[in-house]
Amino acid sequence: MNEAGARWFKSARSTGAKECVEIAFLPGGVGIRDSKNPTGPALLFGPSEWDRFTHALRKGHFDRR
């Protein structure tokens, strides 16, 4: 996946806290990066990986306890 020219954005639910990530929909997948380090590395997920990740988020698998 090529992230050149990607349009990165934060969630509309972002509170502006320091724990924000940005995502970009790319041909063939989705990119995720740290909003505090936009020139740093990005994670790239294929479509099925992204679906599994967002499903786990909705189920609360990553909630702090």
PyMOL Python script that loads the backbone (N, CA, C, O; Angstrom):
from pymol import cmd

cmd.read_pdbstr("""\
ATOM      1  N   MET A   1       0.844  -1.187   0.000  1.00  0.00           N
ATOM      2  CA  MET A   1       0.000   0.000   0.000  1.00  0.00           C
ATOM      3  C   MET A   1       0.879   1.236   0.000  1.00  0.00           C
ATOM      4  O   MET A   1       1.882   1.296   0.710  1.00  0.00           O
ATOM      5  N   ASN A   2       0.514   2.178  -0.765  1.00  0.00           N
ATOM      6  CA  ASN A   2       1.273   3.423  -0.862  1.00  0.00           C
ATOM      7  C   ASN A   2       0.519   4.513  -0.104  1.00  0.00           C
ATOM      8  O   ASN A   2      -0.645   4.789  -0.395  1.00  0.00           O
ATOM      9  N   GLU A   3       1.194   5.135   0.876  1.00  0.00           N
ATOM     10  CA  GLU A   3       0.523   6.174   1.653  1.00  0.00           C
ATOM     11  C   GLU A   3       0.827   7.577   1.162  1.00  0.00           C
ATOM     12  O   GLU A   3       0.404   8.547   1.791  1.00  0.00           O
ATOM     13  N   ALA A   4       1.555   7.716   0.048  1.00  0.00           N
ATOM     14  CA  ALA A   4       1.833   9.042  -0.512  1.00  0.00           C
ATOM     15  C   ALA A   4       0.527   9.684  -0.939  1.00  0.00           C
ATOM     16  O   ALA A   4      -0.276   9.059  -1.632  1.00  0.00           O
ATOM     17  N   GLY A   5       0.308  10.919  -0.535  1.00  0.00           N
ATOM     18  CA  GLY A   5      -0.905  11.645  -0.885  1.00  0.00           C
ATOM     19  C   GLY A   5      -2.124  11.260  -0.065  1.00  0.00           C
ATOM     20  O   GLY A   5      -3.242  11.661  -0.388  1.00  0.00           O
ATOM     21  N   ALA A   6      -1.919  10.486   0.992  1.00  0.00           N
ATOM     22  CA  ALA A   6      -3.037  10.051   1.833  1.00  0.00           C
ATOM     23  C   ALA A   6      -3.640  11.244   2.561  1.00  0.00           C
ATOM     24  O   ALA A   6      -2.936  12.196   2.897  1.00  0.00           O
ATOM     25  N   ARG A   7      -4.945  11.189   2.802  1.00  0.00           N
ATOM     26  CA  ARG A   7      -5.654  12.220   3.578  1.00  0.00           C
ATOM     27  C   ARG A   7      -5.898  11.654   4.971  1.00  0.00           C
ATOM     28  O   ARG A   7      -6.804  10.845   5.173  1.00  0.00           O
ATOM     29  N   TRP A   8      -5.086  12.082   5.924  1.00  0.00           N
ATOM     30  CA  TRP A   8      -5.153  11.594   7.300  1.00  0.00           C
ATOM     31  C   TRP A   8      -6.176  12.403   8.090  1.00  0.00           C
ATOM     32  O   TRP A   8      -6.312  13.609   7.883  1.00  0.00           O
ATOM     33  N   PHE A   9      -6.893  11.743   8.992  1.00  0.00           N
ATOM     34  CA  PHE A   9      -7.861  12.451   9.829  1.00  0.00           C
ATOM     35  C   PHE A   9      -8.015  11.742  11.166  1.00  0.00           C
ATOM     36  O   PHE A   9      -7.725  10.554  11.309  1.00  0.00           O
ATOM     37  N   LYS A  10      -8.486  12.521  12.147  1.00  0.00           N
ATOM     38  CA  LYS A  10      -8.808  11.994  13.476  1.00  0.00           C
ATOM     39  C   LYS A  10     -10.304  11.747  13.551  1.00  0.00           C
ATOM     40  O   LYS A  10     -11.078  12.307  12.774  1.00  0.00           O
ATOM     41  N   SER A  11     -10.694  10.923  14.473  1.00  0.00           N
ATOM     42  CA  SER A  11     -12.107  10.664  14.706  1.00  0.00           C
ATOM     43  C   SER A  11     -12.822  11.942  15.121  1.00  0.00           C
ATOM     44  O   SER A  11     -12.242  12.801  15.786  1.00  0.00           O
ATOM     45  N   ALA A  12     -14.072  12.058  14.727  1.00  0.00           N
ATOM     46  CA  ALA A  12     -14.885  13.189  15.165  1.00  0.00           C
ATOM     47  C   ALA A  12     -15.089  13.145  16.676  1.00  0.00           C
ATOM     48  O   ALA A  12     -15.425  14.161  17.285  1.00  0.00           O
ATOM     49  N   ARG A  13     -14.888  11.976  17.288  1.00  0.00           N
ATOM     50  CA  ARG A  13     -15.035  11.818  18.735  1.00  0.00           C
ATOM     51  C   ARG A  13     -13.741  12.108  19.486  1.00  0.00           C
ATOM     52  O   ARG A  13     -13.697  11.996  20.711  1.00  0.00           O
ATOM     53  N   SER A  14     -12.705  12.475  18.777  1.00  0.00           N
ATOM     54  CA  SER A  14     -11.421  12.783  19.411  1.00  0.00           C
ATOM     55  C   SER A  14     -11.590  13.999  20.311  1.00  0.00           C
ATOM     56  O   SER A  14     -12.221  14.985  19.928  1.00  0.00           O
ATOM     57  N   THR A  15     -11.019  13.921  21.512  1.00  0.00           N
ATOM     58  CA  THR A  15     -11.149  15.013  22.470  1.00  0.00           C
ATOM     59  C   THR A  15      -9.967  15.969  22.416  1.00  0.00           C
ATOM     60  O   THR A  15      -9.933  16.953  23.155  1.00  0.00           O
ATOM     61  N   GLY A  16      -9.000  15.692  21.551  1.00  0.00           N
ATOM     62  CA  GLY A  16      -7.819  16.534  21.498  1.00  0.00           C
ATOM     63  C   GLY A  16      -6.781  16.149  22.531  1.00  0.00           C
ATOM     64  O   GLY A  16      -5.778  16.843  22.699  1.00  0.00           O
ATOM     65  N   ALA A  17      -7.017  15.043  23.225  1.00  0.00           N
ATOM     66  CA  ALA A  17      -6.041  14.564  24.204  1.00  0.00           C
ATOM     67  C   ALA A  17      -4.804  14.072  23.468  1.00  0.00           C
ATOM     68  O   ALA A  17      -4.792  13.985  22.241  1.00  0.00           O
ATOM     69  N   LYS A  18      -3.785  13.757  24.215  1.00  0.00           N
ATOM     70  CA  LYS A  18      -2.515  13.372  23.606  1.00  0.00           C
ATOM     71  C   LYS A  18      -2.495  11.935  23.089  1.00  0.00           C
ATOM     72  O   LYS A  18      -1.495  11.521  22.503  1.00  0.00           O
ATOM     73  N   GLU A  19      -3.549  11.174  23.284  1.00  0.00           N
ATOM     74  CA  GLU A  19      -3.568   9.779  22.868  1.00  0.00           C
ATOM     75  C   GLU A  19      -4.239   9.580  21.517  1.00  0.00           C
ATOM     76  O   GLU A  19      -4.790   8.506  21.275  1.00  0.00           O
ATOM     77  N   CYS A  20      -4.216  10.552  20.641  1.00  0.00           N
ATOM     78  CA  CYS A  20      -4.930  10.470  19.370  1.00  0.00           C
ATOM     79  C   CYS A  20      -4.136   9.719  18.314  1.00  0.00           C
ATOM     80  O   CYS A  20      -2.907   9.763  18.269  1.00  0.00           O
ATOM     81  N   VAL A  21      -4.877   9.037  17.480  1.00  0.00           N
ATOM     82  CA  VAL A  21      -4.303   8.449  16.280  1.00  0.00           C
ATOM     83  C   VAL A  21      -5.059   9.024  15.095  1.00  0.00           C
ATOM     84  O   VAL A  21      -6.178   9.518  15.233  1.00  0.00           O
ATOM     85  N   GLU A  22      -4.437   8.954  13.938  1.00  0.00           N
ATOM     86  CA  GLU A  22      -5.068   9.386  12.698  1.00  0.00           C
ATOM     87  C   GLU A  22      -5.140   8.179  11.774  1.00  0.00           C
ATOM     88  O   GLU A  22      -4.284   7.295  11.817  1.00  0.00           O
ATOM     89  N   ILE A  23      -6.169   8.155  10.944  1.00  0.00           N
ATOM     90  CA  ILE A  23      -6.264   7.091   9.962  1.00  0.00           C
ATOM     91  C   ILE A  23      -6.394   7.688   8.571  1.00  0.00           C
ATOM     92  O   ILE A  23      -6.779   8.845   8.402  1.00  0.00           O
ATOM     93  N   ALA A  24      -6.067   6.876   7.587  1.00  0.00           N
ATOM     94  CA  ALA A  24      -6.229   7.245   6.181  1.00  0.00           C
ATOM     95  C   ALA A  24      -6.711   6.015   5.432  1.00  0.00           C
ATOM     96  O   ALA A  24      -6.151   4.929   5.581  1.00  0.00           O
ATOM     97  N   PHE A  25      -7.744   6.188   4.631  1.00  0.00           N
ATOM     98  CA  PHE A  25      -8.210   5.099   3.778  1.00  0.00           C
ATOM     99  C   PHE A  25      -7.352   5.119   2.518  1.00  0.00           C
ATOM    100  O   PHE A  25      -7.307   6.116   1.796  1.00  0.00           O
ATOM    101  N   LEU A  26      -6.680   4.017   2.270  1.00  0.00           N
ATOM    102  CA  LEU A  26      -5.730   3.904   1.173  1.00  0.00           C
ATOM    103  C   LEU A  26      -6.207   2.844   0.193  1.00  0.00           C
ATOM    104  O   LEU A  26      -7.004   1.979   0.556  1.00  0.00           O
ATOM    105  N   PRO A  27      -5.732   2.902  -1.041  1.00  0.00           N
ATOM    106  CA  PRO A  27      -6.063   1.816  -1.960  1.00  0.00           C
ATOM    107  C   PRO A  27      -5.555   0.489  -1.370  1.00  0.00           C
ATOM    108  O   PRO A  27      -4.354   0.325  -1.155  1.00  0.00           O
ATOM    109  N   GLY A  28      -6.442  -0.425  -1.117  1.00  0.00           N
ATOM    110  CA  GLY A  28      -6.039  -1.727  -0.602  1.00  0.00           C
ATOM    111  C   GLY A  28      -5.971  -1.840   0.900  1.00  0.00           C
ATOM    112  O   GLY A  28      -5.568  -2.888   1.405  1.00  0.00           O
ATOM    113  N   GLY A  29      -6.351  -0.801   1.651  1.00  0.00           N
ATOM    114  CA  GLY A  29      -6.312  -0.923   3.101  1.00  0.00           C
ATOM    115  C   GLY A  29      -6.462   0.387   3.838  1.00  0.00           C
ATOM    116  O   GLY A  29      -6.974   1.371   3.304  1.00  0.00           O
ATOM    117  N   VAL A  30      -5.999   0.377   5.095  1.00  0.00           N
ATOM    118  CA  VAL A  30      -6.130   1.534   5.977  1.00  0.00           C
ATOM    119  C   VAL A  30      -4.797   1.755   6.686  1.00  0.00           C
ATOM    120  O   VAL A  30      -4.164   0.802   7.140  1.00  0.00           O
ATOM    121  N   GLY A  31      -4.373   3.022   6.780  1.00  0.00           N
ATOM    122  CA  GLY A  31      -3.173   3.388   7.521  1.00  0.00           C
ATOM    123  C   GLY A  31      -3.542   4.015   8.850  1.00  0.00           C
ATOM    124  O   GLY A  31      -4.547   4.716   8.961  1.00  0.00           O
ATOM    125  N   ILE A  32      -2.719   3.757   9.861  1.00  0.00           N
ATOM    126  CA  ILE A  32      -2.899   4.365  11.188  1.00  0.00           C
ATOM    127  C   ILE A  32      -1.551   4.929  11.618  1.00  0.00           C
ATOM    128  O   ILE A  32      -0.516   4.281  11.463  1.00  0.00           O
ATOM    129  N   ARG A  33      -1.577   6.158  12.166  1.00  0.00           N
ATOM    130  CA  ARG A  33      -0.338   6.769  12.663  1.00  0.00           C
ATOM    131  C   ARG A  33      -0.622   7.570  13.920  1.00  0.00           C
ATOM    132  O   ARG A  33      -1.772   7.891  14.219  1.00  0.00           O
ATOM    133  N   ASP A  34       0.423   7.885  14.645  1.00  0.00           N
ATOM    134  CA  ASP A  34       0.357   8.703  15.854  1.00  0.00           C
ATOM    135  C   ASP A  34       0.218  10.161  15.432  1.00  0.00           C
ATOM    136  O   ASP A  34       1.052  10.666  14.679  1.00  0.00           O
ATOM    137  N   SER A  35      -0.813  10.839  15.902  1.00  0.00           N
ATOM    138  CA  SER A  35      -1.039  12.233  15.498  1.00  0.00           C
ATOM    139  C   SER A  35       0.067  13.169  15.987  1.00  0.00           C
ATOM    140  O   SER A  35       0.272  14.236  15.407  1.00  0.00           O
ATOM    141  N   LYS A  36       0.781  12.781  17.049  1.00  0.00           N
ATOM    142  CA  LYS A  36       1.873  13.624  17.554  1.00  0.00           C
ATOM    143  C   LYS A  36       3.136  13.464  16.713  1.00  0.00           C
ATOM    144  O   LYS A  36       4.058  14.271  16.825  1.00  0.00           O
ATOM    145  N   ASN A  37       3.187  12.423  15.869  1.00  0.00           N
ATOM    146  CA  ASN A  37       4.383  12.140  15.077  1.00  0.00           C
ATOM    147  C   ASN A  37       3.964  11.791  13.641  1.00  0.00           C
ATOM    148  O   ASN A  37       4.139  10.653  13.205  1.00  0.00           O
ATOM    149  N   PRO A  38       3.411  12.767  12.907  1.00  0.00           N
ATOM    150  CA  PRO A  38       2.883  12.469  11.582  1.00  0.00           C
ATOM    151  C   PRO A  38       3.933  12.032  10.558  1.00  0.00           C
ATOM    152  O   PRO A  38       3.579  11.422   9.550  1.00  0.00           O
ATOM    153  N   THR A  39       5.188  12.323  10.786  1.00  0.00           N
ATOM    154  CA  THR A  39       6.230  11.881   9.850  1.00  0.00           C
ATOM    155  C   THR A  39       6.857  10.561  10.288  1.00  0.00           C
ATOM    156  O   THR A  39       7.739  10.030   9.613  1.00  0.00           O
ATOM    157  N   GLY A  40       6.398  10.038  11.418  1.00  0.00           N
ATOM    158  CA  GLY A  40       6.912   8.766  11.916  1.00  0.00           C
ATOM    159  C   GLY A  40       6.279   7.591  11.190  1.00  0.00           C
ATOM    160  O   GLY A  40       5.579   7.772  10.193  1.00  0.00           O
ATOM    161  N   PRO A  41       6.520   6.405  11.684  1.00  0.00           N
ATOM    162  CA  PRO A  41       5.994   5.207  11.016  1.00  0.00           C
ATOM    163  C   PRO A  41       4.478   5.100  11.126  1.00  0.00           C
ATOM    164  O   PRO A  41       3.864   5.637  12.048  1.00  0.00           O
ATOM    165  N   ALA A  42       3.902   4.408  10.182  1.00  0.00           N
ATOM    166  CA  ALA A  42       2.458   4.152  10.177  1.00  0.00           C
ATOM    167  C   ALA A  42       2.231   2.652  10.102  1.00  0.00           C
ATOM    168  O   ALA A  42       3.012   1.920   9.495  1.00  0.00           O
ATOM    169  N   LEU A  43       1.160   2.211  10.722  1.00  0.00           N
ATOM    170  CA  LEU A  43       0.731   0.819  10.584  1.00  0.00           C
ATOM    171  C   LEU A  43      -0.192   0.741   9.375  1.00  0.00           C
ATOM    172  O   LEU A  43      -1.028   1.621   9.169  1.00  0.00           O
ATOM    173  N   LEU A  44      -0.042  -0.299   8.587  1.00  0.00           N
ATOM    174  CA  LEU A  44      -0.889  -0.473   7.413  1.00  0.00           C
ATOM    175  C   LEU A  44      -1.653  -1.784   7.546  1.00  0.00           C
ATOM    176  O   LEU A  44      -1.054  -2.849   7.701  1.00  0.00           O
ATOM    177  N   PHE A  45      -2.972  -1.700   7.483  1.00  0.00           N
ATOM    178  CA  PHE A  45      -3.849  -2.856   7.616  1.00  0.00           C
ATOM    179  C   PHE A  45      -4.517  -3.155   6.284  1.00  0.00           C
ATOM    180  O   PHE A  45      -4.980  -2.245   5.596  1.00  0.00           O
ATOM    181  N   GLY A  46      -4.565  -4.422   5.923  1.00  0.00           N
ATOM    182  CA  GLY A  46      -5.358  -4.845   4.781  1.00  0.00           C
ATOM    183  C   GLY A  46      -6.831  -4.811   5.169  1.00  0.00           C
ATOM    184  O   GLY A  46      -7.143  -4.664   6.351  1.00  0.00           O
ATOM    185  N   PRO A  47      -7.746  -4.942   4.210  1.00  0.00           N
ATOM    186  CA  PRO A  47      -9.176  -4.852   4.513  1.00  0.00           C
ATOM    187  C   PRO A  47      -9.651  -5.849   5.569  1.00  0.00           C
ATOM    188  O   PRO A  47     -10.386  -5.462   6.478  1.00  0.00           O
ATOM    189  N   SER A  48      -9.261  -7.101   5.478  1.00  0.00           N
ATOM    190  CA  SER A  48      -9.742  -8.079   6.464  1.00  0.00           C
ATOM    191  C   SER A  48      -9.124  -7.826   7.832  1.00  0.00           C
ATOM    192  O   SER A  48      -9.777  -8.030   8.855  1.00  0.00           O
ATOM    193  N   GLU A  49      -7.871  -7.383   7.859  1.00  0.00           N
ATOM    194  CA  GLU A  49      -7.235  -7.037   9.143  1.00  0.00           C
ATOM    195  C   GLU A  49      -7.958  -5.853   9.798  1.00  0.00           C
ATOM    196  O   GLU A  49      -8.208  -5.862  11.003  1.00  0.00           O
ATOM    197  N   TRP A  50      -8.289  -4.844   9.003  1.00  0.00           N
ATOM    198  CA  TRP A  50      -8.995  -3.669   9.516  1.00  0.00           C
ATOM    199  C   TRP A  50     -10.365  -4.066  10.065  1.00  0.00           C
ATOM    200  O   TRP A  50     -10.779  -3.591  11.123  1.00  0.00           O
ATOM    201  N   ASP A  51     -11.060  -4.937   9.341  1.00  0.00           N
ATOM    202  CA  ASP A  51     -12.370  -5.401   9.812  1.00  0.00           C
ATOM    203  C   ASP A  51     -12.251  -6.114  11.158  1.00  0.00           C
ATOM    204  O   ASP A  51     -13.060  -5.875  12.054  1.00  0.00           O
ATOM    205  N   ARG A  52     -11.254  -6.985  11.309  1.00  0.00           N
ATOM    206  CA  ARG A  52     -11.063  -7.690  12.582  1.00  0.00           C
ATOM    207  C   ARG A  52     -10.694  -6.715  13.696  1.00  0.00           C
ATOM    208  O   ARG A  52     -11.170  -6.854  14.823  1.00  0.00           O
ATOM    209  N   PHE A  53      -9.850  -5.732  13.391  1.00  0.00           N
ATOM    210  CA  PHE A  53      -9.432  -4.736  14.382  1.00  0.00           C
ATOM    211  C   PHE A  53     -10.623  -3.908  14.860  1.00  0.00           C
ATOM    212  O   PHE A  53     -10.817  -3.742  16.064  1.00  0.00           O
ATOM    213  N   THR A  54     -11.425  -3.386  13.921  1.00  0.00           N
ATOM    214  CA  THR A  54     -12.557  -2.551  14.328  1.00  0.00           C
ATOM    215  C   THR A  54     -13.630  -3.381  15.031  1.00  0.00           C
ATOM    216  O   THR A  54     -14.319  -2.869  15.914  1.00  0.00           O
ATOM    217  N   HIS A  55     -13.782  -4.638  14.662  1.00  0.00           N
ATOM    218  CA  HIS A  55     -14.714  -5.525  15.365  1.00  0.00           C
ATOM    219  C   HIS A  55     -14.266  -5.692  16.821  1.00  0.00           C
ATOM    220  O   HIS A  55     -15.085  -5.625  17.737  1.00  0.00           O
ATOM    221  N   ALA A  56     -12.962  -5.911  17.028  1.00  0.00           N
ATOM    222  CA  ALA A  56     -12.426  -6.056  18.389  1.00  0.00           C
ATOM    223  C   ALA A  56     -12.606  -4.766  19.186  1.00  0.00           C
ATOM    224  O   ALA A  56     -12.892  -4.822  20.382  1.00  0.00           O
ATOM    225  N   LEU A  57     -12.445  -3.614  18.552  1.00  0.00           N
ATOM    226  CA  LEU A  57     -12.677  -2.330  19.230  1.00  0.00           C
ATOM    227  C   LEU A  57     -14.120  -2.225  19.701  1.00  0.00           C
ATOM    228  O   LEU A  57     -14.381  -1.875  20.852  1.00  0.00           O
ATOM    229  N   ARG A  58     -15.054  -2.529  18.806  1.00  0.00           N
ATOM    230  CA  ARG A  58     -16.472  -2.441  19.158  1.00  0.00           C
ATOM    231  C   ARG A  58     -16.836  -3.396  20.293  1.00  0.00           C
ATOM    232  O   ARG A  58     -17.724  -3.099  21.093  1.00  0.00           O
ATOM    233  N   LYS A  59     -16.165  -4.527  20.367  1.00  0.00           N
ATOM    234  CA  LYS A  59     -16.428  -5.510  21.420  1.00  0.00           C
ATOM    235  C   LYS A  59     -15.740  -5.150  22.738  1.00  0.00           C
ATOM    236  O   LYS A  59     -15.968  -5.816  23.748  1.00  0.00           O
ATOM    237  N   GLY A  60     -14.891  -4.096  22.747  1.00  0.00           N
ATOM    238  CA  GLY A  60     -14.245  -3.654  23.965  1.00  0.00           C
ATOM    239  C   GLY A  60     -12.978  -4.420  24.322  1.00  0.00           C
ATOM    240  O   GLY A  60     -12.522  -4.356  25.464  1.00  0.00           O
ATOM    241  N   HIS A  61     -12.403  -5.144  23.365  1.00  0.00           N
ATOM    242  CA  HIS A  61     -11.221  -5.948  23.645  1.00  0.00           C
ATOM    243  C   HIS A  61     -10.005  -5.119  24.058  1.00  0.00           C
ATOM    244  O   HIS A  61      -9.086  -5.649  24.682  1.00  0.00           O
ATOM    245  N   PHE A  62      -9.985  -3.842  23.723  1.00  0.00           N
ATOM    246  CA  PHE A  62      -8.826  -2.999  24.050  1.00  0.00           C
ATOM    247  C   PHE A  62      -9.121  -1.989  25.168  1.00  0.00           C
ATOM    248  O   PHE A  62      -8.286  -1.134  25.464  1.00  0.00           O
ATOM    249  N   ASP A  63     -10.294  -2.086  25.783  1.00  0.00           N
ATOM    250  CA  ASP A  63     -10.647  -1.167  26.857  1.00  0.00           C
ATOM    251  C   ASP A  63      -9.714  -1.366  28.046  1.00  0.00           C
ATOM    252  O   ASP A  63      -9.352  -2.490  28.395  1.00  0.00           O
ATOM    253  N   ARG A  64      -9.339  -0.259  28.650  1.00  0.00           N
ATOM    254  CA  ARG A  64      -8.522  -0.324  29.875  1.00  0.00           C
ATOM    255  C   ARG A  64      -9.411  -0.793  31.012  1.00  0.00           C
ATOM    256  O   ARG A  64     -10.572  -0.397  31.120  1.00  0.00           O
ATOM    257  N   ARG A  65      -8.868  -1.611  31.828  1.00  0.00           N
ATOM    258  CA  ARG A  65      -9.640  -2.125  32.963  1.00  0.00           C
ATOM    259  C   ARG A  65      -8.999  -1.713  34.239  1.00  0.00           C
ATOM    260  O   ARG A  65      -9.496  -2.046  35.315  1.00  0.00           O
TER     261      ARG A  65
END
""", "prot")
cmd.dss("prot")
cmd.show_as("cartoon", "prot")
cmd.util.cbc("prot")
cmd.orient("prot")
